[in-house]
Amino acid sequence: MENRPEVRDFLMSRRNKITPAQAGLPEFGNRRVSGLRRNEAALLAGVSVEYYTRLERGNLRGVSDAVLDSIATALRLDETERGHLYDLARAANASPVRTQRRSQKSVVQPIVQRIVDAMPTVPAFVQNNRFDILYSNELGHALYAELFADAGSRANTARFVFLSPGARHFYVDWERVARGAVGQLRVEAGRNPFDTDLSNLIGELSTRSDDFRVMWGANDVHIFREGEKGFRHSVVGELQLEHAVMTVPGQADQMVTMYTAAPGSAAADALTLLASWAASADIASGTHSTKR
């Protein structure tokens, strides 16, 4: 897999983020770079400057796990960044006879649908690794009613974030949500370099959104786990919800996202109101089309 540009840009971006002081190195003379020099990164990683230069030019073929660990430590990579470096190395060493493939259609198993539907007080939905919402319960559909009403989003949260005019109002902290989405897509691109549907989505967003293109160029990576997210809902107003993301067992490309609020909080009252609205408005739930 020819992924040298991705490797080069990722390693350079991480090196440029580290100052000599952070790395415990002395600073001498005028520096033309804000981060580490290549020779300094090589010194910290315990490899020759020539070898490190080869790596930073994007050539990870044949690199051992020990060297990858040394590079990750030298560049102070966090857990997600370290995993991304390993994904890039696996792609670089993949058999050249493999070709890009179109993803098989993601199918949400009936038991997963029943579990999602069995949480009537929790907005929940199933997504694939390309941010397509494959299935949601009634409250999840009600929370994201604006997304489902946006035909251009095609039930895809990444398209909604970057291409829908209403997204900046819908998310209280739009930039944080946007950067998180870009970081997750970059992780997925490293994990699934042969996924043409994923590549097409990234290409579409890069072409149609200046914000996405700039954020993509930062080479940051992110994995969704848990946290808080604020919404401005057209029916119940502003609400701050906690969320957690869990991978579906046996389906590495599917995740269940769930939102909740502390009992007795204003957000919990808003969710109760949202559930009443969803029932009275006959909000749909279930599988959603993701036509491309």
C-alpha positions in Angstrom: 0.0 0.0 0.0 1.5 3.3 -1.1 0.9 5.6 1.9 4.1 7.5 2.0 2.5 11.0 1.9 0.4 10.0 5.0 3.4 8.7 6.9 5.5 11.7 6.0 2.9 14.2 7.0 2.1 12.5 10.2 5.7 12.1 11.4 6.6 15.6 10.5 3.5 17.1 12.2 4.3 15.2 15.4 8.0 16.2 15.4 7.1 19.9 14.8 4.9 19.8 17.9 7.7 19.0 20.3 10.2 21.7 21.6 13.7 20.8 22.6 12.8 21.8 26.1 9.9 19.3 26.2 12.3 16.6 25.0 15.0 17.6 27.6 17.4 18.8 24.9 19.6 21.9 25.1 18.9 24.7 22.6 21.8 26.2 20.7 21.8 29.1 18.2 19.0 30.3 16.0 16.4 27.6 15.1 14.5 27.6 11.9 12.0 25.1 13.1 9.6 25.4 16.1 9.8 21.8 16.9 12.6 19.2 16.9 15.2 18.9 14.1 15.4 15.6 12.4 18.8 14.8 14.0 17.3 15.5 17.4 14.4 13.2 16.8 16.8 10.5 15.5 19.0 10.9 18.7 15.9 10.5 20.9 14.8 7.4 19.0 18.2 5.8 19.0 18.5 5.5 15.3 20.8 7.2 12.7 19.8 10.4 11.1 19.8 8.7 7.7 17.5 6.0 8.9 15.1 8.5 10.6 15.1 10.6 7.4 14.1 7.5 5.4 11.2 6.9 7.8 10.1 10.5 7.7 10.1 10.5 3.9 7.3 7.9 4.3 9.1 4.6 3.9 8.0 2.3 6.7 8.5 -0.9 4.8 10.2 -3.5 7.0 10.4 -1.4 10.1 10.4 -3.4 13.3 8.0 -3.0 16.2 10.9 -2.0 18.3 11.8 0.9 16.0 8.2 2.0 15.9 8.1 2.0 19.7 11.3 4.1 19.8 9.9 6.6 17.3 6.6 6.8 19.2 8.5 7.4 22.5 10.8 10.0 20.9 7.9 11.9 19.4 5.9 11.6 22.7 2.9 10.0 20.9 -0.1 9.3 23.0 -2.0 6.0 22.8 -4.1 6.9 19.8 -1.2 8.4 17.9 0.9 5.3 18.6 -1.8 3.0 17.3 -2.1 5.2 14.2 1.6 4.8 13.6 1.3 1.1 13.8 -1.7 1.2 11.4 0.4 3.2 8.9 3.2 0.6 9.2 0.8 -2.3 8.6 -0.6 -0.6 5.5 3.0 0.2 4.2 3.9 -3.5 4.6 0.7 -4.9 3.1 1.0 -7.2 0.1 1.1 -5.2 -3.2 -1.3 -7.6 -4.8 -4.1 -6.3 -2.6 -6.3 -3.7 -4.3 -8.7 -1.2 -2.9 -12.2 -2.6 -2.3 -15.6 -1.1 -1.8 -17.0 -1.8 1.7 -19.6 -4.4 2.1 -22.9 -3.0 3.3 -23.0 -2.8 7.1 -25.9 -4.8 8.5 -27.1 -4.2 12.1 -27.9 -7.5 13.7 -31.4 -7.9 15.1 -30.2 -8.4 18.7 -28.3 -5.1 18.5 -31.5 -3.4 17.2 -33.5 -4.8 20.1 -30.9 -3.6 22.6 -30.9 -0.1 21.1 -34.7 0.0 21.1 -34.8 -1.3 24.7 -33.3 2.0 25.9 -36.3 4.3 25.4 -35.0 7.1 27.8 -31.5 7.1 26.1 -30.9 8.5 22.7 -28.9 5.8 21.0 -27.8 4.8 17.5 -25.5 2.5 15.6 -22.8 4.0 13.3 -20.2 2.4 11.0 -16.6 3.5 10.7 -17.6 6.1 8.0 -20.1 7.9 10.4 -23.2 6.5 8.6 -26.0 6.1 11.1 -27.3 2.6 10.4 -29.9 2.3 13.1 -31.3 4.5 15.8 -34.0 4.3 18.5 -36.8 6.8 18.6 -35.1 9.2 21.0 -31.9 9.1 19.1 -33.8 10.0 15.9 -35.5 12.8 17.8 -32.2 14.2 19.1 -30.7 14.2 15.7 -33.9 15.2 13.9 -32.2 18.0 12.1 -29.6 15.7 10.7 -32.2 13.2 9.4 -34.1 16.0 7.8 -31.0 17.2 6.0 -31.1 15.3 2.7 -27.5 16.3 1.8 -26.2 14.6 5.0 -27.5 11.2 3.9 -27.7 10.2 7.6 -24.0 10.7 8.0 -22.8 12.8 10.9 -19.5 13.8 9.3 -21.4 15.2 6.2 -23.8 17.0 8.6 -21.0 18.6 10.6 -19.1 20.0 7.6 -21.7 20.4 4.9 -24.9 21.4 6.6 -25.4 25.1 7.3 -27.3 24.3 10.5 -24.6 22.2 12.1 -22.7 25.1 13.6 -25.8 26.1 15.6 -26.8 22.6 16.4 -23.6 21.8 18.2 -22.7 24.1 21.1 -19.0 23.5 20.5 -18.9 22.9 16.8 -15.2 23.2 16.4 -14.4 20.5 19.0 -17.0 18.2 17.4 -15.5 18.9 13.9 -11.9 18.2 15.0 -13.0 15.0 16.7 -14.7 13.8 13.6 -11.7 14.6 11.4 -9.4 12.8 13.9 -11.6 9.7 14.0 -11.7 9.6 10.1 -7.9 9.8 10.0 -7.7 6.9 12.4 -10.1 4.9 10.3 -8.2 5.8 7.1 -5.0 4.4 8.7 -6.9 1.2 9.8 -8.7 0.7 6.5 -6.5 2.0 3.7 -8.3 -0.2 1.1 -11.8 1.1 1.9 -12.8 3.1 -1.2 -16.1 4.3 0.4 -14.1 5.8 3.2 -11.6 7.3 0.8 -14.5 8.8 -1.2 -16.1 10.3 1.9 -12.8 12.0 2.8 -12.3 13.2 -0.7 -15.8 14.6 -0.8 -15.4 16.5 2.4 -11.9 17.8 1.4 -13.4 19.1 -1.9 -16.5 20.7 -0.4 -15.4 22.0 3.0 -12.5 24.4 3.6 -12.7 23.7 7.3 -12.4 20.0 6.8 -9.4 20.4 4.5 -7.6 22.6 7.0 -8.3 20.3 9.9 -7.3 17.2 7.9 -4.0 18.9 7.2 -3.2 19.0 10.9 -2.8 15.2 10.9 -4.4 14.9 14.4 -6.0 11.6 15.4 -8.8 10.9 17.8 -10.9 8.0 19.1 -14.4 8.5 20.5 -14.8 6.9 23.9 -16.9 9.1 26.3 -17.4 12.7 27.2 -19.9 15.5 27.0 -21.5 17.2 24.1 -23.8 20.2 23.9 -26.7 20.6 21.6 -29.1 23.3 20.6 -32.3 21.5 19.8 -35.1 23.3 17.9 -37.8 21.8 20.2 -36.2 21.5 23.7 -33.5 24.1 23.5 -29.9 23.7 24.7 -28.9 20.6 26.6 -25.6 19.1 27.7 -25.4 15.4 27.5 -22.8 12.8 28.5 -22.1 10.2 25.8 -20.3 6.8 25.6 -19.3 4.8 22.5 -19.1 1.1 22.5 -17.9 -1.3 19.7 -20.4 -3.9 18.7 -19.0 -7.4 19.5 -18.0 -9.2 16.4 -18.5 -6.0 14.3 -15.3 -4.0 14.5 -16.7 -1.4 12.1 -19.9 -0.7 14.1 -20.3 1.4 17.2 -23.2 2.2 19.5 -23.4 5.8 20.6 -25.5 6.5 23.7 -26.4 9.8 25.4 -27.6 10.4 28.9 -28.0 13.1 31.5 -27.6 13.1 35.3 -30.9 12.4 37.1 -32.7 15.6 38.1 -30.7 17.8 35.8 -32.0 20.3 33.3 -30.7 18.0 30.6 -32.7 15.1 32.0 -35.9 17.2 32.0 -35.1 18.1 28.4 -34.7 14.5 27.4 -38.1 13.7 29.0 -39.7 16.6 27.0 -37.9 15.3 23.9 -39.3 11.8 24.3 -42.8 13.3 24.7 -42.3 15.3 21.5 -41.0 12.3 19.6 -44.1 10.3 20.6 -46.5 13.0 19.7 -44.8 13.8 16.4 -44.6 10.1 15.6 -40.8 10.3 15.1 -39.5 7.3 13.1 -36.7 5.0 14.3 -34.9 2.1 12.8 -32.7 1.6 9.8 -31.7 4.6 7.7 -30.7 4.8 4.1 -27.1 5.8 3.3 -27.2 6.0 -0.4 -24.1 7.4 -2.0 
